[in-house]
Amino acid sequence: MAIQPLKLFHQHILSYLTLAIDKIFSSVTITTKQLKAKYQARVQANGFKLLLRELREAEHARIQLDWISEHRQEIRRVNNIIQRETHIGSISRHYEIQVQHESPPEPSTLRKLHECNFELRLLNIEYFQHLERMAELMERKPPGRLVHRYTKSLHKPKQLWNIERTYCQLRGGCCSRECGCCERPWQTIRHPSGKVRYMHCTGSCGCCTRHRGYYSPIVVVNKKKARHIT
């Protein structure tokens, strides 16, 4: 009779421990699910943040590349202006000498001289419009690694000239011939201080114009506007 209460006590203790263990495992299971759900939510949140960061970086890179493209276009434009201006300037001086030696000057010579001077007038307008566009570009220059590297390379014109030699050859510029025009620095009225420019051929290169028989400028000026400039 004394053994029966002890056996019941053991069974009660065993049931209590079993229930406690079940509760513990149940709690652990619930906690594990909660942690897993929390981890997945965090991973999704971090993935979304990473995606947003990548999108912002891509957009910032696009803004920088667009600015670089505009800046390069303006540089090509001013190179066209300078090369065309140099070419027409030399032709104009030739006609000026011819007019001085003709007595009286031939109407055809005067007409050609007038055409040269008129084009030089247009190029002068376009040059100052280029300066305005360049100033506006510099005002909105975006920060960033790409722009920094690009603007830094502009301070090494000779190095850029060497890099672009192949493209000049492919375009059929002076680097594809033995004239040596691209090797010579360009002295221009745009730098009265004596500063020279190193540049490859554009569609307005005088040597290329003579070689091809035509020129293909990217400079477009408003002739009506030019007539109102004194």
Secondary structure, DSSP 8 states (H G I E B T S, - for coil): --HHHHHHHHHHHHHHHHHHHHHHHHHHHHHHHHHHHHHHHHHHHHHHHHHHHHHHHHHHHHHHHHHHHHHHHHHHHHHHHHHHHHHHHHHHHHHHHHHHHSSS--HHHHHHHHHHHHHHHHHHHHHHHHHHHHHHHHHT---SHHHHHHHHHTT-HHHHHHHTHHHHHHTT-GGGSSS-GGGS-EE-TT-TT--EE-----TT-HHHHHHHSS--------HHHHHT--
